[in-house]
Amino acid sequence: MGISGIADRVIGFIKAWTLPIAIVSGVVIYLIYDSIPALHAAGPVLKGIVGFLQPALIFVMLFLSFCRVAPKDLRPRKWHAWLLLFQGIGFSFFAGVEILLPEVHWKVLLEGAMLCLICPTATAAAVVTGKLGGDMSGIIAYTILINIVAAVLVPLLVPLVHPAEGISFLTASSLILARVFPMLIAPCLLAFLVRYLMPHFHIWLLRYADAAFYLWGIALMLAILMTTRSIVHSTTPVVYQAGLAIVSLLCCALQFWAGKRIGKRYGAKITAGQALGQKNTVVAIWMGYTFMTPVSSIAGGFYSIWHNIYNSWQLYKARKRPS
């Protein structure tokens, strides 16, 4: 086999196993960095680079994905209402339990479950949904809706769980929307402008729409790297870390299962499963630090690992499916 044949096999392997490679690379790169003290001085600079690259990659990735979606396709679906009810009722239930039992030692586990249930759909979910053969426009529409619902429910119920001075309902809502919407709405609007004002450029971009998946692979590697950093340096007792890992795993499994069951009734099994199961864990971590007990944010880090492992398995099964 020649060099070109070896190169083709390597490229084929990377394409087939993008997500597992990204997950393992993120963990290994951070552990190597952490084990070499001489590299620690560069930590602030590297953190700044990651802080710039992540949103930039996600913006470009979403822009390419939105280029494949027409505005008229972003209409509400019947399954949207059921998924919104599932997330809203689940979040409210655990909030109610914590309000009734404010002194329990394991309330951080309740807060971890609250974060995992109300957390909006990942902005990258459209990319994976497209790879799995689902409805990209349907999941984009749901992502917008669940961000609005989260921006209402979180500041409405969290003050009852964690009273805080100086944070009003409108302030908390605007904080959530300001955190999420620029990365969701801006690439969407830009893609629609390009579609109608630069049609030839839009057609050219569609030739490279699949690049969004591989950009997401790089963004995922950076996200797992930062997740590994937060877990390695967490001062949370191991018993609570283990508890939050289990809670996030159960929430992940429940939401993928429920999403698929609901979606199956409307011919949207793949799309609804991803809409409910694949989360914007960066927002979950931020909500934990901002509105709840900071320890609870670890649940978002573990959830990031679980849903990406499941996505890797789903993509593997999709590749094995007869074409």
N, C-alpha and C positions, 0 to 999 in steps of 0.2 A: 504493500500500500504506500502510495506517494505522500508527500507532505500535504498536498491539497486534499487528499482523501482523509488524512488524519485531522486536518483543520475542519473539514466538513462534519466529521463525526463529533469533534469537540463542540462545534457550534450547535449541532443538533442536540447534543446532550444538555447544553446550557439552556436551549429553548424549551426542551421537554421538562427540565427540572428547575426552572427559574426560581420558584418560590422556596423549595427546600434549600437551594443554594444560598438564597438571600437570607433565610433564617439562620442557617448554620454560620454563614460568613459574618453576620452581625454579632453573634455570640462570640465567635472565635476572635474576631478583630478586637473587640473590647477587652476580652480576657488577656490577650497578648499585650495590649497597651497597658492594662492595669498591672501586669506582672513585670514591666520594665520601668523602674523608677525614673530613668533618664528621660523618658517621654512625657512624664507628668507635667513638666514645665510648659509644654506646648498645649496642655489641656484647654485653657481658655480660648486660645486661637482655634483649635480644632472644634470646640463646642460652637464657636461663632460661625465656622464654615458649615457645620451640620445644620445650624439654625437657619442659614441662608439657603442651603441646597434643598432641604426638605420641602419648604413651601414652593420653591421655584420648580422643582421636579413635579410636584403635585399639580401646580398651575398648568404647566405644559401638557401633562398627562390628561388632565380634565379637558383642556382646550381641544386636544386631538379627539377625545371621546365624544365631546359635544358636537364636533363637526359632523358626526354620523347621525345626529338626532335633529329632526325638524321641530320647530316650536309647536306646531299643531299636535305633535305626538305627546306633549307633556300634559295630558289630560288626566284627571283623577280616575282611578279604577276602583271597582267595588272592594277588592281585597285591601286597598289602602285603609279603608275605615276600620276593618277588623284588626289589622296590625297596629294601627294607632290606639285602638281600644286596649289591645293586649299590653302594649308598652305603658300606656297611661294607668291602667288598673293595676298592673304589676308594681309599678313605682309607688303608686298611692297606697297599696296594701302594705308594703314594707315600711313606708313612712308612717302609716297608722300604727303598726306594731311598735315602732320605736317611740312614737309619741306616748303610747299606753305603757311602755316598759322603759322609761328613760334611764334607769339605773343599772340595766343588765350589763355585765362585763363584756359580753360578746356583741355589743351594739355595732362595733366596727364591721362585723360580718354582715349585719343588716344594711349598713351603708354601702358596703361593697356590692351587695345585690341590687340596691337602688340604682347605683351608678351603671351597672351592667344592663339593667332593664330600660332605663330612660335614655341611655346614650344614643345619639343619632346614628343613622346609617353612615358607614364610611364613605367619604367622597370617592374613594377608589373602587367601591363596590360595582359601579357600572362597568369597569374594565373586566373584572372577573366574571360578572354576569354575561357580558358579551362573549367571552371565551367559552363559557358553559352553554351558550346557545339560548340565553334568556332575553328578556325584553329590556334593553338599556334605557329607553325612554320612560318605561314604567318605574324603574328603580330610581331614576333621577328625580321624577316627580315626587316619589315617596320621600326621598332624601330632603327635599325642600320642605315638605309637610311636617316631617318628624322634627326638624330643626325648630320650626315655629312652635310645635307642641311642647318641646323641651324648654324653649324660652319662656313659656307660660307656666308650666307645671313646676319646674325646679325652683324659681323664686317664689312661687305660691306656697309650696309645701316645706321646703328646706328651712325657712325661718321658724317653722313650728318645731322642727327637730333640733336645729342649731340657731337659736336666737342670736342675731348679730346687730350691733348698733351701726347706723350709718349706711346700711345697704337696703334701699327701698325696692319694691317690686319692679318699678320701671328701671332703676339702675341695674339690678341684677339681670333683667331681661335684655337690656341693651348691651350688657357685657357679653352675654352668651351670643347674641346675634352678631355683635361686632367681631367676636372671635371666629365664628364659623362662616358667616355669609360672604365676606369678601373672597374667600378661597372657593366658594361654591358658585356664587352668582357672577362674579367678574369673568371667569373663563367661559361661562355659558353665554353671557351677553356678547363677548368678543367673537365667539364661534358663530353666533347668529348674525352679527354684523358682517363677518367675512362671507357667510353663506349668501347674503343678499347684495352686498356691495362689491365683492370681489369673487364672483362665481368661478372664474378660471383658477384662481389661487385656491379656492375651496376644493375644487376637483383634484388639484395637485396634492393638497394635504390629505385627501382621502386615501391616496396611495400609501401613505405612511401612518395610517390610523392604528395599525397593529403595534407600532412603536410604543404606544401608551402602556401596554402591558409590561414591557421591559423597563421603561422608565419607572413604573411602579415597583418593579423588582429592586431597583436601586434605592428608591424611597423606603421600601420595606426593610432593606438591610440596615439603613440608617435608623429607622424606628426601632428595630430589634436591638441594635447597638445601644441606643439610649435607654431602652427598657432594661437591658442587662445591667447597665450602669446603675439605674435606680434600685434594682433588686440587690445587687452586690453591696451597695453602700447604704442600704436601708438599716436603720437602727431598730426597726420593729422586731419584737420577739419572734422567734422562729415559729412558735405555735400559731400566732396570728397570720404570719405570712403563709403558712400551710393552709390555714382556714380560708384565707382570701383566695388562694390558688384553687381550692376545692369549690368554693362558692362561684368563682368566675367560670370554672369548667362546667358546673351544673347549669349556670345561666346560659352559657354558650350552647350547650347541647339542647337545652329546652327551647331556646329561641330558633335555632335552625330547624328543629323538629316541628315546632308550632307553625313557623313560617311556611314550611313545605306542606303541612297538612291543610292550612288555610288556602294557600295558593293553588293546591291541587284542585279544589272545588271550582276555581275560576280559570283553569288552564294556565296557571302562572306559578307552577311548583318551584322551578329554579329561581325565578325572579323574587318571589315572596320570601323564599328561604334566605337568599342573600340579603334582602332588605331588612329582615328581622335579625339575622344572625351575624352579619359582618358589620362591625362597629367602628366608629371614629374614636379609637381609644385615646388619642391625644386629647380630645375634648373630655373624655371620662376622667383622665388623670388630672386635667386642669380643674374640672368641676370639684373633684375630691379635695384638691388643695385650696380652692377658693371658697367653697360653700360648706364643706363637711369636715370631718376629722381627716387631716392630711394622710394618715396611715391608710385610709380607705382607698386612696388613689392607686395603691399597689394592685388592687383588683383589675384596674384598667390595663396595667402592664401585663398581668398574667393572661387577661382576655385576649390581648394582642397575639400572644403566642398560640393560644388554643384555636382562635378562628383562622389563623394563617396555616396552622397544621392541617385543619379540616379542609381549607381551600386547596391545599396542595394535594390532598387525597382525592378531592372532587375532580381536579384537573387531570390527575393521573387516570381516574376512571373514565373521564371524557375522552382522553387520548386512546384508551383501549377499546372504546366503543366502535363497532363497525361503522364505516362511513357510508 
